[in-house]
Amino acid sequence: MQTHPIMTHFVMGTTRNFLMGGSLCYAIQNEKYWEIPILFIAPSIYSGYYAFKNKDIIINDLKKNFKTAKTFF
Protein backbone atom coordinates (compact mmCIF):
# COMPACT_ATOMS: atom_id res chain seq x y z
CA MET A 1 0.00 0.00 0.00
CA GLN A 2 1.39 3.35 -1.01
CA THR A 3 0.97 6.38 1.26
CA HIS A 4 0.48 9.82 -0.16
CA PRO A 5 2.60 12.65 1.31
CA ILE A 6 -0.30 15.12 1.27
CA MET A 7 -2.52 12.80 3.30
CA THR A 8 0.08 12.26 6.00
CA HIS A 9 0.51 16.04 6.25
CA PHE A 10 -3.17 16.53 7.03
CA VAL A 11 -3.43 13.54 9.36
CA MET A 12 -0.30 14.20 11.41
CA GLY A 13 0.66 17.86 11.33
CA THR A 14 1.57 20.76 13.54
CA THR A 15 -1.92 22.27 13.46
CA ARG A 16 -3.58 18.99 14.44
CA ASN A 17 -1.12 18.50 17.28
CA PHE A 18 -1.68 22.07 18.52
CA LEU A 19 -5.47 21.66 18.45
CA MET A 20 -5.24 18.25 20.11
CA GLY A 21 -3.08 19.62 22.92
CA GLY A 22 -5.41 22.54 23.56
CA SER A 23 -8.46 20.28 23.42
CA LEU A 24 -6.87 17.78 25.78
CA CYS A 25 -6.08 20.54 28.29
CA TYR A 26 -9.65 21.86 28.03
CA ALA A 27 -11.18 18.43 28.55
CA ILE A 28 -9.00 17.64 31.56
CA GLN A 29 -9.44 21.09 33.13
CA ASN A 30 -13.24 20.81 32.87
CA GLU A 31 -13.22 17.12 33.93
CA LYS A 32 -14.76 15.92 30.66
CA TYR A 33 -12.77 12.71 30.57
CA TRP A 34 -15.37 10.86 28.48
CA GLU A 35 -14.70 13.31 25.59
CA ILE A 36 -10.97 12.47 25.31
CA PRO A 37 -11.49 9.68 22.71
CA ILE A 38 -13.50 12.11 20.56
CA LEU A 39 -10.77 14.74 20.55
CA PHE A 40 -8.16 12.19 19.46
CA ILE A 41 -10.31 11.28 16.45
CA ALA A 42 -11.31 14.84 15.43
CA PRO A 43 -9.38 17.53 17.35
CA SER A 44 -10.26 20.37 14.96
CA ILE A 45 -14.00 19.68 15.23
CA TYR A 46 -13.78 19.35 19.02
CA SER A 47 -11.82 22.57 19.48
CA GLY A 48 -14.00 24.42 16.96
CA TYR A 49 -17.16 23.38 18.78
CA TYR A 50 -15.93 24.58 22.15
CA ALA A 51 -14.45 27.76 20.66
CA PHE A 52 -17.88 28.57 19.22
CA LYS A 53 -19.67 27.58 22.43
CA ASN A 54 -17.37 29.83 24.53
CA LYS A 55 -16.95 32.62 21.96
CA ASP A 56 -18.11 35.39 24.31
CA ILE A 57 -15.48 34.46 26.91
CA ILE A 58 -12.77 34.23 24.24
CA ILE A 59 -13.70 37.60 22.66
CA ASN A 60 -13.77 39.40 26.02
CA ASP A 61 -10.42 37.91 27.00
CA LEU A 62 -8.85 38.91 23.67
CA LYS A 63 -10.19 42.46 23.96
CA LYS A 64 -8.82 42.77 27.48
CA ASN A 65 -5.39 41.40 26.53
CA PHE A 66 -5.00 43.44 23.35
CA LYS A 67 -5.76 46.68 25.20
CA THR A 68 -2.91 46.07 27.60
CA ALA A 69 -0.50 44.53 25.06
CA LYS A 70 2.65 46.45 24.22
CA THR A 71 3.76 46.44 20.61
CA PHE A 72 7.30 46.13 19.33
CA PHE A 73 7.01 49.29 17.26
ROSE-4610 file (N, C-alpha, C; in Angstrom, 1 decimal, always signed):
// ROSE-4610
residu = [M/M/M/Q/Q/Q/T/T/T/H/H/H/P/P/P/I/I/I/M/M/M/T/T/T/H/H/H/F/F/F/V/V/V/M/M/M/G/G/G/T/T/T/T/T/T/R/R/R/N/N/N/F/F/F/L/L/L/M/M/M/G/G/G/G/G/G/S/S/S/L/L/L/C/C/C/Y/Y/Y/A/A/A/I/I/I/Q/Q/Q/N/N/N/E/E/E/K/K/K/Y/Y/Y/W/W/W/E/E/E/I/I/I/P/P/P/I/I/I/L/L/L/F/F/F/I/I/I/A/A/A/P/P/P/S/S/S/I/I/I/Y/Y/Y/S/S/S/G/G/G/Y/Y/Y/Y/Y/Y/A/A/A/F/F/F/K/K/K/N/N/N/K/K/K/D/D/D/I/I/I/I/I/I/I/I/I/N/N/N/D/D/D/L/L/L/K/K/K/K/K/K/N/N/N/F/F/F/K/K/K/T/T/T/A/A/A/K/K/K/T/T/T/F/F/F/F/F/F]
num = [1/1/1/2/2/2/3/3/3/4/4/4/5/5/5/6/6/6/7/7/7/8/8/8/9/9/9/10/10/10/11/11/11/12/12/12/13/13/13/14/14/14/15/15/15/16/16/16/17/17/17/18/18/18/19/19/19/20/20/20/21/21/21/22/22/22/23/23/23/24/24/24/25/25/25/26/26/26/27/27/27/28/28/28/29/29/29/30/30/30/31/31/31/32/32/32/33/33/33/34/34/34/35/35/35/36/36/36/37/37/37/38/38/38/39/39/39/40/40/40/41/41/41/42/42/42/43/43/43/44/44/44/45/45/45/46/46/46/47/47/47/48/48/48/49/49/49/50/50/50/51/51/51/52/52/52/53/53/53/54/54/54/55/55/55/56/56/56/57/57/57/58/58/58/59/59/59/60/60/60/61/61/61/62/62/62/63/63/63/64/64/64/65/65/65/66/66/66/67/67/67/68/68/68/69/69/69/70/70/70/71/71/71/72/72/72/73/73/73]
x = [+0.8/+0.0/+0.9/+0.6/+1.4/+0.7/+1.5/+1.0/+1.2/+0.3/+0.5/+1.0/+2.0/+2.6/+1.6/+0.7/-0.3/-1.2/-1.6/-2.5/-1.8/-0.6/+0.1/+0.3/+0.4/+0.5/-0.8/-1.9/-3.2/-3.5/-3.1/-3.4/-2.5/-1.3/-0.3/+0.5/+0.0/+0.7/+0.7/+1.4/+1.6/+0.2/-0.6/-1.9/-2.8/-2.8/-3.6/-3.0/-1.7/-1.1/-1.4/-1.4/-1.7/-3.1/-4.1/-5.5/-5.7/-5.1/-5.2/-4.7/-3.6/-3.1/-4.0/-4.5/-5.4/-6.7/-7.2/-8.5/-8.3/-7.1/-6.9/-6.8/-6.1/-6.1/-7.5/-8.3/-9.7/-10.5/-10.4/-11.2/-10.8/-9.5/-9.0/-9.3/-9.2/-9.4/-10.9/-11.8/-13.2/-13.8/-12.9/-13.2/-14.2/-14.0/-14.8/-14.0/-13.6/-12.8/-13.4/-14.7/-15.4/-15.3/-14.8/-14.7/-13.3/-12.4/-11.0/-10.9/-11.6/-11.5/-12.0/-13.0/-13.5/-12.4/-11.7/-10.8/-9.6/-9.3/-8.2/-8.6/-9.8/-10.3/-10.5/-11.0/-11.3/-11.0/-9.7/-9.4/-9.8/-9.8/-10.3/-11.8/-12.6/-14.0/-14.3/-13.6/-13.8/-13.4/-12.3/-11.8/-12.7/-13.1/-14.0/-15.3/-15.9/-17.2/-17.1/-16.0/-15.9/-15.5/-14.8/-14.5/-15.7/-16.6/-17.9/-18.8/-18.8/-19.7/-19.2/-17.9/-17.4/-16.9/-17.4/-17.0/-17.0/-18.0/-18.1/-17.0/-16.6/-15.5/-14.2/-14.0/-12.8/-12.6/-13.7/-13.7/-13.4/-14.0/-13.8/-12.3/-11.8/-10.4/-9.4/-9.7/-8.8/-8.9/-10.1/-10.2/-9.4/-9.5/-8.8/-7.3/-6.8/-5.4/-4.8/-5.5/-5.0/-5.0/-5.8/-5.8/-4.5/-4.1/-2.9/-1.6/-1.7/-0.5/+0.4/+1.7/+2.6/+3.1/+3.3/+3.8/+5.3/+5.9/+7.3/+7.6/+6.7/+7.0/+6.6]
y = [-1.2/+0.0/+1.2/+2.1/+3.4/+4.5/+5.2/+6.4/+7.6/+8.6/+9.8/+10.9/+11.7/+12.7/+13.7/+14.1/+15.1/+14.6/+13.4/+12.8/+12.7/+12.3/+12.3/+13.7/+14.7/+16.0/+16.5/+16.1/+16.5/+15.7/+14.4/+13.5/+13.8/+14.0/+14.2/+15.5/+16.6/+17.9/+18.7/+19.8/+20.8/+21.3/+21.7/+22.3/+21.3/+20.0/+19.0/+18.7/+18.7/+18.5/+19.7/+20.9/+22.1/+22.0/+21.7/+21.7/+20.5/+19.4/+18.3/+18.6/+19.2/+19.6/+20.6/+21.6/+22.5/+21.9/+21.0/+20.3/+19.3/+18.7/+17.8/+18.6/+19.7/+20.5/+21.0/+21.4/+21.9/+20.7/+19.6/+18.4/+18.0/+18.0/+17.6/+18.7/+20.0/+21.1/+21.1/+20.8/+20.8/+19.4/+18.5/+17.1/+16.4/+16.6/+15.9/+14.8/+13.8/+12.7/+11.8/+11.7/+10.9/+11.4/+12.7/+13.3/+13.1/+12.6/+12.5/+11.6/+10.5/+9.7/+10.5/+11.3/+12.1/+13.1/+13.7/+14.7/+14.1/+12.8/+12.2/+11.9/+11.6/+11.3/+12.6/+13.6/+14.8/+16.1/+16.4/+17.5/+18.9/+19.1/+20.4/+20.6/+19.6/+19.7/+19.9/+19.2/+19.4/+20.8/+21.2/+22.6/+23.7/+23.5/+24.4/+24.5/+23.4/+23.4/+24.2/+23.9/+24.6/+26.0/+26.3/+27.8/+28.5/+27.9/+28.6/+28.7/+27.6/+27.6/+28.6/+28.9/+29.8/+31.1/+31.5/+32.6/+33.9/+34.1/+35.4/+35.5/+34.5/+34.5/+34.7/+34.1/+34.2/+35.7/+36.2/+37.6/+38.6/+38.5/+39.4/+39.3/+38.1/+37.9/+38.5/+38.3/+38.9/+40.4/+41.0/+42.5/+43.0/+42.3/+42.8/+42.7/+41.6/+41.4/+42.3/+42.6/+43.4/+44.9/+45.3/+46.7/+46.9/+45.9/+46.1/+45.6/+45.1/+44.5/+45.7/+45.5/+46.4/+45.9/+46.8/+46.4/+46.7/+46.0/+46.1/+47.5/+48.0/+49.3/+50.4]
z = [+0.0/+0.0/+0.0/-0.9/-1.0/-0.2/+0.5/+1.3/+0.5/+0.6/-0.2/+0.8/+0.4/+1.3/+1.8/+0.9/+1.3/+2.4/+2.3/+3.3/+4.7/+4.7/+6.0/+6.6/+5.7/+6.3/+7.0/+6.4/+7.0/+8.3/+8.2/+9.4/+10.6/+10.3/+11.4/+11.1/+11.6/+11.3/+12.6/+12.4/+13.5/+14.0/+13.1/+13.5/+14.2/+13.7/+14.4/+15.8/+16.0/+17.3/+18.2/+17.7/+18.5/+19.0/+18.1/+18.5/+19.4/+19.2/+20.1/+21.5/+21.6/+22.9/+23.7/+22.9/+23.6/+24.0/+23.1/+23.4/+24.6/+24.7/+25.8/+27.1/+27.1/+28.3/+28.7/+27.7/+28.0/+28.6/+28.0/+28.5/+30.0/+30.2/+31.6/+32.6/+32.2/+33.1/+33.5/+32.6/+32.9/+33.2/+33.5/+33.9/+33.0/+31.7/+30.7/+30.1/+30.9/+30.6/+29.5/+29.5/+28.5/+27.1/+26.9/+25.6/+25.0/+25.8/+25.3/+24.1/+24.0/+22.7/+21.5/+21.7/+20.6/+20.1/+21.0/+20.5/+19.9/+20.2/+19.5/+18.0/+17.8/+16.5/+15.6/+16.2/+15.4/+16.3/+16.5/+17.4/+16.8/+15.5/+15.0/+15.2/+15.0/+15.2/+16.7/+17.6/+19.0/+19.5/+19.0/+19.5/+18.8/+17.6/+17.0/+17.6/+18.1/+18.8/+20.1/+20.9/+22.1/+22.0/+20.9/+20.7/+20.3/+19.5/+19.2/+20.5/+21.2/+22.4/+23.5/+23.6/+24.5/+23.9/+22.7/+22.0/+22.7/+23.6/+24.3/+25.3/+26.0/+26.9/+26.2/+25.0/+24.2/+23.7/+23.2/+22.7/+23.8/+24.9/+26.0/+26.5/+26.6/+27.0/+26.0/+24.7/+23.7/+23.7/+23.9/+24.0/+25.2/+26.3/+27.5/+27.3/+26.7/+26.5/+25.5/+24.4/+23.4/+23.8/+24.7/+25.2/+26.0/+26.7/+27.6/+26.9/+25.7/+25.1/+24.6/+24.7/+24.2/+22.9/+21.9/+20.6/+20.5/+19.5/+19.3/+18.7/+18.0/+17.3/+18.1]
